[in-house]
Amino acid sequence: MRVENRWRDILAAATDATVIVSARDRGGEAQVRMRGGQAVALRVRWAGEGWPQDVLRAVEGVPSPWPADVVLLARRLSPGAVERLRELGANWADETGQAQIHGPGGLLVMRERPQARPAGRARTTFVWSASTIDIAELILASEDEPLRTTVLARESRWSLPQIANVLGAFDAQGWTIKRGPARGPRAHRELIDADAMLGSWSTALSETPRASRMAHRSTRDVIGLLADELAPALDGETKWALSGWAGLELTAAFATITPSLHVYVVEEDFAGPLSSAMQAAGLREVEQGGRVIFWPAGPDLLARSAPHEGMPVVSGPRLYADLISFGARGLDAAAHVKEQLIDPLHGRHDVEGEDDG
């Protein structure tokens, strides 16, 4: 479906009117013709899947208070995204039918998300668990190819029945689809909506509490500290991988400075061996304000890391999710990682700007 048609359908359903849309990338104009003949002009902001990070990018540059003629549209706005839009006093609507528009010319729409979905489109309740998080990252970090349970089992720590259950849950979300016969060597799935899976997965990660240890050392060059002292110390004590600003610098340079280091350390070494490495690198552990942040990691996360300039860096999707969690500049950096490291793996399977006839 072309993006113009998608925007037109969302606005038409929300306003019960005829809509003409002129679209370009993430913005455009819409003419809403009400039943009484009145025409209302709107400026559209497109927030893609509707996750909080999509909304934050889409509202960039919109003045406060929110202009009456600006409306934000998305496929399916998450509860967190809706909460943020309400704080902004924004006009918004999505494909589920929920909308809040205080537009020009007396245009007023207030609709909650319908409780029942149309027949044939119902989705089961989906919960991100250890297995769904791990298998989604494996899929998102791999180049597109048929998804087979035997291959995913070989490349992860999960059993065949568990992977089959996870893939079924992904099917129900519309992220993957079953192809070929029901069973046998030709049975497989395909990833058909990488953007939606990435948005949901990264949001789940950013909202999941995790342990951390912070350390500090006065320096103007954290990359130099990493290369000269921290990396050799970690190599001598544990398995590890970079993320955050340093991971960005090594894989898809974007930021002008690297203000801090974010390092995953295998969870079994998060106590004694990590303490030894910090001491060897001349780092002092602190409760807050540390420029070096350590997070525990399972073996699968580290197994998906890859060397860049001689240092291990987490997968593109994991780097994206960690940058998203930083907010502000992290959102732009994450968008850069998606463009450079993730989209090329999946052939831009999103429907934006495409025509399925």
PLY file of the C-alpha trace (Angstrom):
ply
format ascii 1.0
element vertex 357
property float x
property float y
property float z
element edge 356
property int vertex1
property int vertex2
end_header
0.00 0.00 0.00
1.36 3.41 -0.94
1.90 5.76 1.95
-0.57 8.29 0.47
-3.32 5.64 0.56
-2.42 4.68 4.11
-2.62 8.29 5.33
-5.87 8.88 3.42
-7.49 5.78 4.95
-6.47 6.73 8.50
-7.85 10.26 8.18
-10.99 9.13 6.36
-11.78 6.59 9.09
-11.13 9.13 11.84
-13.12 12.02 10.35
-15.77 10.16 8.34
-14.93 12.45 5.42
-13.39 12.42 1.95
-9.64 12.95 2.10
-7.11 13.94 -0.55
-3.46 13.52 0.42
-0.21 14.75 -1.07
2.66 12.90 0.60
6.43 13.07 0.68
8.57 10.82 2.89
7.64 11.72 6.49
5.38 14.70 5.81
2.70 16.02 3.49
-0.61 17.84 3.16
-4.20 16.62 3.39
-7.49 18.17 2.32
-10.38 16.84 4.42
-13.78 17.49 2.81
-16.55 17.17 5.37
-20.05 16.01 4.49
-21.36 19.55 4.69
-18.90 20.59 2.00
-16.44 22.34 4.30
-12.75 21.76 3.43
-10.10 21.56 6.17
-6.39 21.69 5.33
-4.02 19.63 7.48
-0.26 19.14 7.59
0.67 15.49 8.13
3.57 14.11 10.18
4.19 10.37 9.67
5.43 8.28 12.63
5.74 4.92 10.89
5.06 2.01 13.26
4.07 4.33 16.10
6.65 3.37 18.73
7.82 6.13 21.10
11.10 6.57 19.21
9.16 6.96 15.92
6.96 9.62 17.50
9.90 11.55 18.97
11.49 11.80 15.53
8.22 12.74 13.85
7.41 15.60 16.23
10.84 17.20 15.87
10.42 20.84 14.88
6.69 21.05 15.70
6.24 24.25 17.76
4.55 24.47 21.15
1.66 24.83 21.62
0.79 22.21 19.01
-0.62 23.86 15.84
-4.26 23.00 15.13
-3.56 22.06 11.51
-0.75 19.54 12.25
-1.74 15.89 12.70
0.53 12.93 13.40
-0.37 9.59 11.79
1.03 6.11 12.42
0.22 2.49 11.82
-0.37 1.52 15.44
0.52 4.00 18.19
1.82 2.28 21.32
0.43 3.29 24.75
3.70 5.06 25.55
3.55 6.99 22.29
-0.07 8.02 22.93
0.84 9.22 26.42
3.62 11.39 24.99
1.32 12.83 22.30
-1.29 13.70 24.91
1.38 15.52 26.94
2.19 17.55 23.81
-1.48 18.34 23.15
-1.00 16.83 19.70
-3.45 15.84 16.99
-3.03 12.17 16.11
-4.67 9.07 14.62
-3.68 5.56 13.62
-4.92 2.50 11.74
-6.52 0.91 14.81
-9.16 3.64 14.85
-7.93 5.61 17.85
-7.65 9.35 17.26
-7.56 12.73 19.00
-7.86 15.74 16.70
-8.72 19.33 17.62
-8.28 20.71 14.13
-9.03 24.00 12.39
-12.53 24.89 11.25
-14.16 23.13 14.20
-12.81 19.68 13.26
-13.03 17.57 16.43
-12.37 13.84 16.73
-12.03 11.83 19.95
-11.92 8.05 19.47
-10.53 5.34 21.72
-8.99 2.20 20.27
-11.74 -0.35 19.51
-11.74 -3.29 21.91
-12.58 -5.86 19.23
-10.61 -6.22 16.01
-12.28 -7.19 12.72
-12.71 -10.91 12.05
-9.59 -12.53 10.68
-7.27 -9.85 12.10
-7.32 -10.73 15.80
-3.94 -10.87 17.49
-3.17 -12.91 20.54
-1.66 -11.28 23.59
2.06 -11.04 23.06
4.64 -10.81 25.84
8.36 -10.31 25.37
10.18 -13.08 27.24
13.78 -14.25 27.34
13.20 -16.59 24.39
11.28 -14.11 22.20
13.85 -11.36 22.87
16.76 -13.65 22.05
15.27 -15.19 18.91
14.09 -11.81 17.60
17.61 -10.41 17.97
19.02 -13.45 16.15
16.59 -12.91 13.27
17.07 -9.13 13.10
20.86 -9.42 13.23
21.01 -11.96 10.38
20.76 -11.36 6.66
17.39 -12.31 5.18
17.02 -15.99 4.44
14.29 -18.60 5.07
13.69 -18.98 8.80
13.91 -22.64 9.84
13.52 -23.91 13.39
16.48 -26.29 13.05
18.82 -23.48 12.02
17.58 -21.14 14.75
17.97 -23.92 17.33
21.54 -24.53 16.19
22.39 -20.83 16.48
20.69 -20.26 19.86
20.21 -22.03 23.18
16.49 -22.70 22.67
14.81 -26.02 21.91
12.94 -26.80 18.68
9.48 -26.73 20.37
10.25 -23.38 22.04
11.43 -21.84 18.77
8.32 -23.14 16.99
6.15 -21.47 19.65
8.07 -18.21 19.33
7.77 -18.17 15.54
4.05 -18.82 15.85
3.79 -15.79 18.13
5.73 -13.71 15.60
3.31 -14.89 12.88
0.37 -13.68 14.98
1.98 -10.24 15.22
2.37 -10.07 11.45
6.19 -9.98 11.60
6.78 -13.37 9.99
4.77 -15.62 7.70
4.75 -19.36 7.13
5.72 -20.57 3.65
5.85 -23.93 1.92
4.33 -27.17 3.25
3.20 -27.55 6.85
6.13 -29.87 7.60
9.25 -31.17 6.00
12.53 -29.74 4.68
10.80 -27.11 2.53
8.71 -25.71 5.40
9.97 -22.33 6.53
9.03 -18.79 7.49
9.98 -15.39 6.16
10.48 -12.11 7.98
8.02 -9.73 6.33
7.97 -6.73 8.69
11.43 -6.17 10.11
10.66 -2.56 11.07
7.68 -3.54 13.24
9.61 -6.32 14.96
12.59 -4.01 15.56
10.38 -1.26 16.99
8.57 -3.55 19.42
11.72 -5.46 20.39
13.82 -2.34 21.03
11.03 -0.75 23.07
10.77 -3.91 25.21
14.53 -3.85 25.80
14.56 -0.17 26.75
11.78 -0.77 29.30
13.42 -3.83 30.89
15.42 -3.06 34.06
18.98 -4.36 34.06
21.89 -4.40 36.43
24.82 -2.07 35.84
28.17 -1.12 37.30
29.70 2.30 36.76
33.30 3.40 36.90
35.18 6.64 36.39
38.57 7.94 35.46
39.45 11.49 34.48
40.26 11.60 30.78
39.40 13.64 27.72
39.75 10.64 25.43
37.57 7.69 26.42
38.33 5.90 23.13
42.02 6.15 23.97
41.32 4.79 27.45
39.39 1.94 25.87
42.05 1.02 23.32
45.11 1.44 25.51
43.99 0.16 28.90
40.40 -1.08 29.29
40.25 -3.44 26.31
43.56 -5.20 27.22
42.37 -5.50 30.84
39.03 -6.98 29.81
40.68 -9.37 27.34
42.72 -10.75 30.21
39.73 -11.34 32.50
36.46 -11.94 30.67
34.34 -12.00 27.50
32.91 -8.62 26.55
31.48 -6.44 23.75
30.98 -2.73 23.19
27.70 -0.93 22.65
26.50 2.68 22.93
28.57 5.59 21.65
31.79 3.61 21.31
30.03 0.84 19.39
28.54 3.51 17.14
31.95 5.08 16.53
33.50 1.77 15.50
30.69 0.46 13.27
28.83 3.45 11.81
30.62 6.66 12.81
28.06 9.38 13.41
28.69 11.33 16.63
31.39 13.99 16.81
32.43 12.90 20.30
32.23 9.73 22.38
31.17 10.92 25.85
31.06 7.53 27.57
31.73 3.82 27.19
29.07 1.10 27.43
30.40 -2.42 27.77
28.59 -5.77 28.01
30.41 -8.34 30.16
29.40 -11.99 30.31
27.12 -12.33 33.33
29.19 -15.00 35.10
32.14 -12.57 35.24
30.16 -9.51 36.30
31.56 -9.63 39.83
35.16 -10.67 40.52
36.72 -10.75 37.04
35.15 -7.40 36.08
36.43 -5.85 39.32
39.94 -7.07 38.46
39.68 -5.61 34.94
38.53 -2.24 36.26
41.42 -2.14 38.71
43.91 -3.04 35.98
42.57 -0.21 33.80
42.84 2.32 36.61
39.08 2.76 36.92
37.35 3.72 40.16
33.89 2.27 40.75
31.23 4.90 41.52
27.52 4.96 42.34
26.65 7.61 39.75
28.22 9.82 37.11
30.58 7.17 35.79
31.84 7.53 32.22
32.22 3.76 31.85
29.05 1.70 32.24
29.07 -2.10 32.38
26.04 -4.30 31.73
25.76 -8.09 32.22
25.20 -10.18 29.08
24.20 -13.73 28.27
26.49 -15.81 26.06
24.17 -15.51 23.03
24.40 -11.71 23.00
28.19 -11.87 23.02
28.25 -14.65 20.41
26.50 -12.28 17.99
29.13 -9.58 18.46
31.66 -8.97 15.70
35.16 -7.44 15.73
35.58 -3.86 14.52
39.06 -2.35 14.61
40.09 -5.23 16.83
37.29 -4.78 19.41
34.06 -6.76 19.77
30.85 -4.79 19.13
27.29 -6.02 19.72
24.90 -6.74 16.86
23.35 -3.87 14.91
19.88 -4.37 16.47
21.31 -4.44 20.01
23.33 -1.28 19.32
20.16 0.36 17.94
18.13 -0.56 21.03
20.78 0.71 23.45
21.08 4.03 21.61
17.28 4.39 21.63
17.33 4.05 25.42
19.59 7.13 25.66
16.87 9.40 24.18
17.70 12.82 22.65
20.84 12.41 20.49
20.55 8.66 20.87
17.42 8.63 18.71
19.23 10.20 15.75
22.20 7.89 16.26
19.89 4.87 16.38
18.22 5.94 13.13
21.70 6.10 11.57
22.50 2.58 12.81
19.23 1.30 11.38
19.99 2.84 8.00
23.61 1.68 7.89
23.60 -1.68 9.66
20.07 -3.12 9.86
18.09 -2.08 6.77
20.67 -3.57 4.35
20.13 -6.98 5.97
16.40 -6.99 5.34
15.89 -5.32 1.99
13.60 -2.62 3.44
10.62 -4.94 4.01
8.55 -2.04 5.31
5.59 -1.02 3.10
6.24 2.70 3.17
6.15 4.08 -0.37
5.49 0.69 -1.97
2.46 -0.32 -4.01
1.02 -3.80 -3.68
-1.59 -3.12 -6.30
0 1
1 2
2 3
3 4
4 5
5 6
6 7
7 8
8 9
9 10
10 11
11 12
12 13
13 14
14 15
15 16
16 17
17 18
18 19
19 20
20 21
21 22
22 23
23 24
24 25
25 26
26 27
27 28
28 29
29 30
30 31
31 32
32 33
33 34
34 35
35 36
36 37
37 38
38 39
39 40
40 41
41 42
42 43
43 44
44 45
45 46
46 47
47 48
48 49
49 50
50 51
51 52
52 53
53 54
54 55
55 56
56 57
57 58
58 59
59 60
60 61
61 62
62 63
63 64
64 65
65 66
66 67
67 68
68 69
69 70
70 71
71 72
72 73
73 74
74 75
75 76
76 77
77 78
78 79
79 80
80 81
81 82
82 83
83 84
84 85
85 86
86 87
87 88
88 89
89 90
90 91
91 92
92 93
93 94
94 95
95 96
96 97
97 98
98 99
99 100
100 101
101 102
102 103
103 104
104 105
105 106
106 107
107 108
108 109
109 110
110 111
111 112
112 113
113 114
114 115
115 116
116 117
117 118
118 119
119 120
120 121
121 122
122 123
123 124
124 125
125 126
126 127
127 128
128 129
129 130
130 131
131 132
132 133
133 134
134 135
135 136
136 137
137 138
138 139
139 140
140 141
141 142
142 143
143 144
144 145
145 146
146 147
147 148
148 149
149 150
150 151
151 152
152 153
153 154
154 155
155 156
156 157
157 158
158 159
159 160
160 161
161 162
162 163
163 164
164 165
165 166
166 167
167 168
168 169
169 170
170 171
171 172
172 173
173 174
174 175
175 176
176 177
177 178
178 179
179 180
180 181
181 182
182 183
183 184
184 185
185 186
186 187
187 188
188 189
189 190
190 191
191 192
192 193
193 194
194 195
195 196
196 197
197 198
198 199
199 200
200 201
201 202
202 203
203 204
204 205
205 206
206 207
207 208
208 209
209 210
210 211
211 212
212 213
213 214
214 215
215 216
216 217
217 218
218 219
219 220
220 221
221 222
222 223
223 224
224 225
225 226
226 227
227 228
228 229
229 230
230 231
231 232
232 233
233 234
234 235
235 236
236 237
237 238
238 239
239 240
240 241
241 242
242 243
243 244
244 245
245 246
246 247
247 248
248 249
249 250
250 251
251 252
252 253
253 254
254 255
255 256
256 257
257 258
258 259
259 260
260 261
261 262
262 263
263 264
264 265
265 266
266 267
267 268
268 269
269 270
270 271
271 272
272 273
273 274
274 275
275 276
276 277
277 278
278 279
279 280
280 281
281 282
282 283
283 284
284 285
285 286
286 287
287 288
288 289
289 290
290 291
291 292
292 293
293 294
294 295
295 296
296 297
297 298
298 299
299 300
300 301
301 302
302 303
303 304
304 305
305 306
306 307
307 308
308 309
309 310
310 311
311 312
312 313
313 314
314 315
315 316
316 317
317 318
318 319
319 320
320 321
321 322
322 323
323 324
324 325
325 326
326 327
327 328
328 329
329 330
330 331
331 332
332 333
333 334
334 335
335 336
336 337
337 338
338 339
339 340
340 341
341 342
342 343
343 344
344 345
345 346
346 347
347 348
348 349
349 350
350 351
351 352
352 353
353 354
354 355
355 356
